[in-house]
């Protein structure tokens, strides 16, 4: 049994109990009694009764410290009551987990604020399991008008002649059209254009923007895809003042219409992009004026990107922990950075770069915020959730981890586990900041 420590106030200790600060260990009393009994039986002596200090035996200095000591004990008892109430609440729900439980369940609670996000009856269910290929990997764009979810796959072997320039790989875009949470159809998006090796995506106008990683022949950049058939695509951007991008990874749209995206070198490391000609930047693109700017640099592998609900903070994940060749290192970044958005000259700048959080399992890939300002990231053990202050408040454990995810309607989330599509139902008030639905 783990020991809990209460720190006693420092006293002059005129009674000789001990000098300085004392730590009182609370352990299993039954075990302690057995140890004491056996020890005294060996010594042939009778166990002594515990020392009790009555108020009249305390020194003046100790009398002064009594209110503070009583306050600390009162706070400790209140904390224990909160813990017991929290555990009792979650013992009623088979899908959730008390922090002190021995066996992991889908929902881990690190702070009571996570309870409000989960709602009274959170669930985690697998909607689709397809062992043929990792069809559920990135993007994750829910289109409310058509009630359709768009997901990009991980790289799939492709022996066709057209796949030579993509190192004999292809990426498939899947769309899942929902009629109810459990009634849906699944289909592949058959774009009339060539394979763009699409990765991250976001909602944009009446359709969606996808990050086109490109190939050895085709440039990388941003493409707009219509949400309805035949899913016509239009190239929005494919160079930085004549220099090719590396392999854009994730994208988010600001309320002013500007498009912000990350550009790591994963495509080159995985063999389907030429040698990089640009650093691994984060960019801001204004479709109205055509202006393209570098807004951040200095990353190992910039990846996920998301704005806080009020757009005064930008979150960017750095997945330098894992490189495109598959190598991993625990000494490299698996970090979420936060930036303050500062406007000057009618243009935004990113200032006050700071570490927001470090993922304890894997690396934080896709990232989103809810309407309350909490930050969600897909990590090696599922979805990790931090509050706006960077405190880890909870986790949604998903077998095999989760690279990316997106919010749906009224507390609904879809999480992508390569061969599996997961549905999470949280509280109705837990909604994604991107759509607010």
C-alpha positions as CSV (number, residue, x, y, z in Angstrom):
1,X,0.0,0.0,0.0
2,X,1.4,3.4,-1.0
3,X,2.2,5.8,1.9
4,X,0.6,9.2,2.1
5,X,2.5,11.8,4.0
6,X,1.2,14.7,6.0
7,X,3.8,17.3,7.0
8,X,3.5,18.4,10.6
9,X,4.2,22.2,11.3
10,X,7.7,22.9,12.4
11,X,8.0,23.4,16.2
12,X,10.7,24.1,18.8
13,X,9.8,20.7,20.2
14,X,10.7,21.3,23.9
15,X,9.2,17.9,24.8
16,X,12.0,16.1,22.9
17,X,9.7,14.3,20.4
18,X,12.1,15.2,17.6
19,X,13.7,18.3,16.0
20,X,12.6,19.9,12.8
21,X,9.9,18.8,10.4
22,X,8.3,15.4,10.9
23,X,6.6,13.1,8.4
24,X,3.8,10.9,9.6
25,X,3.3,7.8,7.4
26,X,-0.1,6.4,7.1
27,X,0.1,2.7,6.2
28,X,-1.9,-0.5,6.7
29,X,-2.7,-0.4,10.4
30,X,-3.4,-4.2,10.6
31,X,0.1,-4.9,9.3
32,X,1.6,-2.5,11.8
33,X,-0.3,-4.1,14.7
34,X,1.0,-7.5,13.7
35,X,4.5,-6.2,13.4
36,X,4.2,-4.5,16.8
37,X,2.7,-7.6,18.5
38,X,5.4,-9.9,17.1
39,X,8.2,-7.6,18.1
40,X,6.8,-7.2,21.7
41,X,6.2,-10.9,22.0
42,X,9.8,-11.6,21.1
43,X,10.9,-9.1,23.7
44,X,8.6,-10.5,26.3
45,X,7.1,-7.2,27.0
46,X,3.6,-5.8,26.7
47,X,2.9,-3.5,23.8
48,X,2.7,0.1,25.0
49,X,-0.3,2.2,24.3
50,X,0.1,5.1,21.9
51,X,1.2,8.5,23.2
52,X,-1.6,10.9,23.6
53,X,-0.9,14.6,24.1
54,X,-3.7,16.4,25.9
55,X,-4.1,20.2,25.4
56,X,-2.8,20.9,28.9
57,X,0.6,19.3,28.1
58,X,1.3,21.5,25.1
59,X,3.9,24.3,25.3
60,X,2.9,27.9,24.5
61,X,4.6,27.6,21.1
62,X,2.7,24.4,20.3
63,X,-0.6,26.0,21.4
64,X,0.1,28.7,18.7
65,X,0.6,26.0,16.1
66,X,-2.5,24.1,17.0
67,X,-4.9,26.1,14.7
68,X,-2.6,25.7,11.7
69,X,-2.3,22.0,12.4
70,X,-6.1,21.6,12.8
71,X,-6.6,23.5,9.5
72,X,-4.3,21.1,7.7
73,X,-6.0,18.1,9.1
74,X,-9.4,19.6,8.2
75,X,-8.3,20.2,4.6
76,X,-6.9,16.7,4.4
77,X,-10.3,15.2,5.5
78,X,-12.1,17.4,3.0
79,X,-9.8,16.2,0.2
80,X,-10.4,12.6,1.3
81,X,-14.2,13.2,1.2
82,X,-13.9,14.5,-2.4
83,X,-11.9,11.5,-3.4
84,X,-14.4,9.1,-1.9
85,X,-17.3,10.9,-3.7
86,X,-15.4,10.8,-7.0
87,X,-14.7,7.1,-6.6
88,X,-18.3,6.4,-5.6
89,X,-19.5,8.2,-8.7
90,X,-17.3,6.3,-11.1
91,X,-17.9,2.9,-9.5
92,X,-21.5,3.3,-10.7
93,X,-20.3,3.6,-14.3
94,X,-18.6,0.5,-15.8
95,X,-17.0,2.6,-18.6
96,X,-15.0,4.9,-16.4
97,X,-12.1,4.6,-14.0
98,X,-11.3,5.9,-10.6
99,X,-7.6,7.1,-10.4
100,X,-7.0,4.5,-7.7
101,X,-8.3,1.6,-9.7
102,X,-5.9,-1.3,-10.3
103,X,-7.1,-2.2,-13.8
104,X,-7.1,0.4,-16.7
105,X,-10.4,1.3,-18.2
106,X,-11.2,3.6,-21.2
107,X,-11.3,6.8,-19.2
108,X,-8.6,7.9,-16.8
109,X,-9.3,10.8,-14.5
110,X,-6.4,12.9,-13.3
111,X,-8.5,15.9,-12.2
112,X,-12.1,16.3,-11.3
113,X,-12.6,18.8,-14.1
114,X,-12.4,15.9,-16.5
115,X,-15.7,14.6,-15.0
116,X,-17.6,17.5,-16.5
117,X,-16.2,16.8,-19.9
118,X,-17.0,13.1,-19.8
119,X,-20.6,13.6,-18.8
120,X,-22.8,11.1,-16.9
121,X,-22.3,8.1,-19.2
122,X,-19.2,8.3,-21.5
123,X,-18.7,5.5,-23.9
124,X,-16.0,4.2,-26.2
125,X,-16.9,1.8,-29.1
126,X,-15.3,0.5,-32.2
127,X,-17.4,1.3,-35.3
128,X,-15.2,-0.3,-38.0
129,X,-12.3,-2.8,-37.8
130,X,-10.6,-3.5,-41.1
131,X,-7.5,-5.7,-41.0
132,X,-6.8,-5.2,-44.8
133,X,-5.1,-1.8,-44.5
134,X,-4.7,1.2,-42.1
135,X,-7.5,3.2,-43.6
136,X,-8.0,5.4,-40.4
137,X,-4.9,7.5,-39.8
138,X,-5.1,11.2,-40.3
139,X,-7.2,14.3,-41.4
140,X,-10.5,13.6,-39.6
141,X,-12.8,16.2,-41.1
142,X,-16.5,16.1,-40.1
143,X,-18.7,17.9,-42.6
144,X,-22.0,18.9,-40.8
145,X,-24.2,19.6,-43.9
146,X,-23.8,16.1,-45.2
147,X,-23.1,14.4,-41.9
148,X,-20.0,12.9,-43.4
149,X,-16.6,12.1,-41.9
150,X,-13.5,12.2,-44.1
151,X,-10.4,10.3,-43.1
152,X,-7.0,9.7,-44.8
153,X,-5.2,6.4,-44.6
154,X,-1.7,5.6,-43.7
155,X,0.6,4.6,-46.6
156,X,-0.7,1.5,-48.4
157,X,1.5,-0.5,-50.8
158,X,0.6,0.2,-54.4
159,X,2.1,-1.7,-57.3
160,X,0.5,0.4,-60.1
161,X,2.8,2.2,-62.5
162,X,1.5,5.6,-61.2
163,X,2.8,4.8,-57.8
164,X,6.4,4.8,-58.8
165,X,6.8,8.4,-57.9
166,X,5.4,7.8,-54.5
167,X,7.8,5.0,-53.6
168,X,5.1,2.4,-54.5
169,X,2.7,3.8,-51.9
170,X,-0.7,5.4,-52.0
171,X,-3.0,7.1,-49.5
172,X,-6.8,6.5,-49.7
173,X,-9.4,9.0,-48.6
174,X,-12.4,7.3,-46.9
175,X,-15.7,8.9,-46.2
176,X,-18.3,7.7,-43.7
177,X,-21.8,9.1,-44.1
178,X,-23.8,8.8,-40.9
179,X,-27.6,8.4,-40.7
180,X,-27.4,7.7,-36.9
181,X,-24.5,7.0,-34.6
182,X,-24.6,3.3,-35.5
183,X,-26.1,3.5,-39.0
184,X,-23.7,4.6,-41.7
185,X,-22.2,3.9,-45.1
186,X,-18.5,3.7,-46.0
187,X,-16.9,4.5,-49.3
188,X,-13.7,5.6,-50.9
189,X,-13.3,9.1,-52.3
190,X,-12.6,8.7,-55.9
191,X,-11.0,12.0,-56.9
192,X,-10.7,12.6,-60.7
193,X,-7.2,14.0,-60.1
194,X,-4.0,12.1,-59.4
195,X,-2.8,10.8,-56.0
196,X,-1.8,13.8,-53.7
197,X,-0.7,11.6,-50.8
198,X,-3.2,13.5,-48.6
199,X,-2.5,13.8,-44.9
200,X,-4.1,16.3,-42.5
201,X,-7.2,18.3,-43.2
202,X,-9.8,20.8,-41.9
203,X,-13.1,22.3,-42.8
204,X,-13.1,25.1,-45.3
205,X,-16.0,26.9,-46.9
206,X,-18.4,24.2,-48.3
207,X,-15.7,21.5,-48.4
208,X,-12.4,20.8,-46.8
209,X,-8.7,21.6,-47.2
210,X,-6.2,18.7,-47.3
211,X,-2.5,18.7,-47.0
212,X,-1.0,17.3,-50.2
213,X,2.3,15.8,-49.3
214,X,3.2,15.4,-53.0
215,X,5.5,12.9,-54.6
216,X,8.9,12.8,-56.4
217,X,7.1,14.4,-59.4
218,X,4.2,16.3,-58.1
219,X,4.6,19.3,-55.8
220,X,3.3,19.4,-52.3
221,X,0.9,22.0,-50.9
222,X,-2.7,22.6,-50.0
223,X,-5.7,21.4,-52.0
224,X,-9.4,22.2,-51.7
225,X,-11.8,19.3,-52.1
226,X,-15.5,19.5,-52.5
227,X,-17.5,17.6,-49.9
228,X,-20.0,16.3,-52.5
229,X,-19.5,14.0,-55.4
230,X,-17.5,14.0,-57.7
231,X,-15.2,15.6,-55.0
232,X,-13.5,18.0,-57.4
233,X,-10.2,19.3,-56.2
234,X,-8.4,22.6,-56.7
235,X,-4.8,23.5,-55.8
236,X,-4.7,26.4,-53.4
237,X,-0.9,26.6,-52.9
238,X,2.1,24.6,-53.9
239,X,5.2,26.6,-53.3
240,X,6.8,29.2,-51.1
241,X,7.9,32.0,-53.5
242,X,9.1,29.4,-56.0
243,X,10.6,27.0,-53.5
244,X,8.8,23.6,-53.0
245,X,7.4,22.7,-49.7
246,X,8.6,19.6,-47.9
247,X,5.4,17.6,-47.1
248,X,2.7,19.6,-45.4
249,X,1.2,17.6,-42.5
250,X,-1.6,19.4,-40.8
251,X,-3.7,22.5,-41.3
252,X,-6.2,24.8,-39.5
253,X,-8.2,27.8,-40.7
254,X,-8.4,31.1,-38.7
255,X,-11.7,33.0,-38.5
256,X,-10.2,35.7,-40.8
257,X,-10.0,33.1,-43.5
258,X,-6.2,32.6,-43.4
259,X,-4.8,29.0,-43.5
260,X,-2.1,27.9,-41.2
261,X,-0.2,24.7,-41.7
262,X,2.9,22.7,-40.7
263,X,5.6,21.4,-43.1
264,X,7.9,18.7,-41.7
265,X,10.2,16.5,-43.9
266,X,8.5,13.2,-43.4
267,X,7.9,12.8,-47.1
268,X,11.6,12.8,-47.9
269,X,12.4,10.5,-45.0
270,X,9.8,8.1,-46.3
271,X,11.2,8.1,-49.8
272,X,8.4,9.8,-51.8
273,X,9.6,13.5,-51.7
274,X,12.9,15.1,-53.0
275,X,15.6,16.5,-50.8
276,X,14.2,19.4,-48.7
277,X,14.8,22.9,-50.0
278,X,13.1,24.6,-47.0
279,X,13.4,24.4,-43.2
280,X,10.6,22.8,-41.3
281,X,8.4,25.8,-40.9
282,X,4.9,26.7,-39.9
283,X,3.2,28.9,-42.5
284,X,0.2,31.3,-42.7
285,X,-1.4,31.6,-46.1
286,X,-4.0,34.2,-47.0
287,X,-6.1,33.0,-50.0
288,X,-7.6,36.4,-50.5
289,X,-4.3,38.2,-51.1
290,X,-2.0,35.2,-51.9
291,X,0.4,36.2,-49.1
292,X,2.4,33.3,-47.7
293,X,4.5,33.9,-44.6
294,X,6.6,31.9,-42.2
295,X,5.2,32.3,-38.7
296,X,7.3,29.8,-36.7
297,X,10.4,27.7,-37.0
298,X,12.8,25.8,-34.7
299,X,11.0,22.5,-34.6
300,X,12.2,18.9,-34.9
301,X,9.1,17.8,-36.7
302,X,6.2,20.3,-36.6
303,X,3.0,18.3,-36.9
304,X,-0.5,19.1,-35.4
305,X,-1.8,22.6,-35.2
306,X,-4.9,24.2,-33.5
307,X,-6.2,27.5,-32.2
308,X,-7.7,28.1,-28.8
309,X,-11.4,29.0,-29.0
310,X,-10.7,32.7,-28.8
311,X,-7.7,32.4,-31.2
312,X,-5.3,34.2,-28.9
313,X,-3.2,31.1,-28.5
314,X,-1.9,28.7,-31.2
315,X,-0.9,25.1,-30.3
316,X,1.7,23.2,-32.4
317,X,2.9,19.7,-31.7
318,X,6.4,18.6,-32.3
319,X,6.7,14.8,-33.1
320,X,10.5,14.7,-33.4
321,X,10.3,11.7,-31.1
322,X,9.6,9.6,-34.2
323,X,11.2,10.2,-37.6
324,X,10.0,9.2,-41.0
325,X,12.4,6.2,-41.2
326,X,10.7,4.8,-38.1
327,X,13.5,5.6,-35.6
328,X,12.5,6.7,-32.2
329,X,14.3,8.5,-29.4
330,X,13.0,9.4,-26.0
331,X,15.5,12.3,-25.9
332,X,13.7,14.1,-28.8
333,X,10.7,16.2,-28.6
334,X,7.2,14.8,-28.0
335,X,5.9,18.2,-27.1
336,X,3.1,20.6,-27.5
337,X,4.2,24.2,-27.8
338,X,1.9,27.2,-27.2
339,X,2.3,30.6,-28.9
340,X,0.6,33.9,-28.1
341,X,-1.0,35.5,-31.2
342,X,0.0,39.1,-31.3
343,X,-1.4,41.5,-34.0
344,X,0.6,44.4,-35.4
345,X,0.3,46.2,-38.7
346,X,-2.9,44.3,-39.4
347,X,-0.9,41.1,-39.4
348,X,-0.6,38.3,-36.7
349,X,2.7,37.3,-35.2
350,X,3.5,34.4,-32.9
351,X,5.2,35.4,-29.6
352,X,5.9,33.9,-26.2
353,X,6.8,30.4,-27.3
354,X,6.5,28.1,-24.4
355,X,6.2,24.4,-23.6
356,X,2.6,23.6,-23.0
357,X,2.8,19.9,-22.4
358,X,5.0,16.8,-23.0
359,X,3.3,13.5,-23.8
360,X,4.3,10.6,-21.5
361,X,3.5,7.9,-24.1
362,X,4.5,8.2,-27.8
363,X,4.2,11.7,-29.3
364,X,1.3,14.2,-29.6
365,X,0.2,14.1,-33.2
366,X,-3.2,15.6,-34.1
367,X,-4.5,18.3,-31.8
368,X,-7.8,20.0,-31.2
369,X,-9.5,22.3,-28.6
370,X,-13.0,22.2,-27.2
371,X,-15.2,25.2,-26.6
372,X,-14.0,25.4,-23.0
373,X,-10.4,25.8,-24.0
374,X,-9.2,22.3,-23.1
375,X,-6.6,20.8,-25.4
376,X,-6.8,17.3,-26.8
377,X,-4.0,15.4,-28.6
378,X,-3.7,11.9,-30.2
379,X,-0.9,10.1,-28.4
380,X,0.6,6.6,-28.1
381,X,-2.0,5.5,-25.5
382,X,-5.1,7.3,-27.0
383,X,-6.4,10.8,-26.5
384,X,-4.7,12.9,-23.8
385,X,-6.6,16.0,-22.4
386,X,-5.0,19.0,-20.8
387,X,-6.7,22.1,-19.5
388,X,-5.7,25.6,-20.7
389,X,-3.1,25.8,-18.0
390,X,-1.3,22.7,-19.3
391,X,-2.5,20.3,-16.5
392,X,-3.2,16.8,-17.7
393,X,-6.8,16.3,-16.6
394,X,-7.6,12.9,-18.2
395,X,-7.0,10.3,-20.9
396,X,-9.2,8.3,-23.2
397,X,-7.3,5.0,-23.5
398,X,-7.4,3.4,-27.0
399,X,-5.8,0.2,-27.8
400,X,-2.9,0.8,-30.1
401,X,-2.9,4.6,-29.6
402,X,-4.5,7.3,-31.8
403,X,-2.7,9.5,-34.3
404,X,-5.6,11.8,-35.0
405,X,-9.3,12.4,-34.3
406,X,-12.0,15.0,-34.7
407,X,-15.2,16.2,-33.0
408,X,-18.7,15.6,-34.2
409,X,-22.0,16.7,-32.7
410,X,-22.8,17.1,-29.0
411,X,-19.9,15.4,-27.4
412,X,-19.1,13.0,-30.1
413,X,-15.6,12.2,-31.2
414,X,-14.1,9.9,-33.9
415,X,-10.7,8.6,-33.2
416,X,-8.4,6.9,-35.7
417,X,-6.5,3.8,-34.8
418,X,-5.1,2.8,-38.2
419,X,-7.2,-0.4,-38.8
420,X,-10.0,0.8,-36.5
421,X,-12.4,3.7,-36.4
422,X,-13.5,4.5,-32.8
423,X,-16.5,6.5,-31.6
424,X,-16.3,8.3,-28.2
425,X,-19.3,9.8,-26.6
426,X,-18.6,12.5,-24.0
427,X,-21.0,15.0,-22.3
428,X,-23.3,16.9,-24.6
429,X,-21.6,20.2,-23.7
430,X,-18.1,18.9,-24.7
431,X,-17.9,20.3,-28.3
432,X,-15.1,21.0,-30.6
433,X,-14.0,24.6,-30.9
434,X,-13.6,24.3,-34.6
435,X,-17.2,23.7,-35.4
436,X,-18.9,24.4,-32.1
437,X,-21.7,22.0,-32.7
